[in-house]
């Protein structure tokens, strides 16, 4: 079973769209949390030490942006 993956996003964010597209193409299920629509989600992002999005989280490990670290998180999400 895949681990829960969360993508913190906002409206009109190209990098956020890229992250979600890659996850979808890889068949990795994820929950989207829009910080523009819910201030609680922005506070969650800040708890991980980030101010902006996209922030991708698996097992309390967070990565900001569309980076090589994101690939590591994707592999972690695929593990049972």
N, C-alpha and C positions, 0 to 999 in steps of 0.2 A: 504494500500500500504506500502511496506517495505521501510525503510529509507536506503539511500545509504551507503554501507559499502565498505571501501577501505582497501586492504591489501598491504602494502609496503613489497616487497620481494627482493630477489636476487637469482642468480644462485647457485645451489648446497647447498641450505640451508634446512637442515632437519626439523628444527622447522617451517620454512615457509611452507613447504610441509604439515606438520601436521595441521597447522592452516587452510590452504586451503581445506584439506581433510575433516576436521570436518565441516566447513561451507557448503561444498558441500553435505555431508551426511545429514545435518540438513535442506537442501533445501533453504539456505540463499544465495541470489545472491550477488556477490561482484565484485569489479573492482580490478584487479591486477596492481600494479605499480612497475616495476622492477628498483631499484635504480642503478643497474649495467649498465643498458641500457640507462638510462636517468638521467643525473646529477641534473636536475630540481627536480626530485623526492627525491633525497638525501637531498636537501635543504628543501623540505617540511617536511621530517622526522625530521630534525634538528629544525624546527620551533615548533614542538611538544615537544622538549626537549630530543630527543633521537639521538644516533649516529648509532645504529645498527638496524637490522630488525630481525624478523618480527614486524611490527607495524600495528595494526588494528585500523581503525578510523570510528566512527559513530557520526554524529552531533558534530563535532569538539572535541569529547572525544577520546583520544588515549590511547591504551594499548600496551605495548611491550611484546612480547613473547607469550607463550602458558600457560596461567595462569587462575586462577579463575576469574580474572577481565575480561578475554576474554568472559567467559560465560555470564557475565553481559551485555557486549556489544552485544552479540548475541541476548539476550532477547530484548534489546533496538532496534535492527535492525528489529526484528519481529513485533514490535508494529506498529500500523497504524498511 
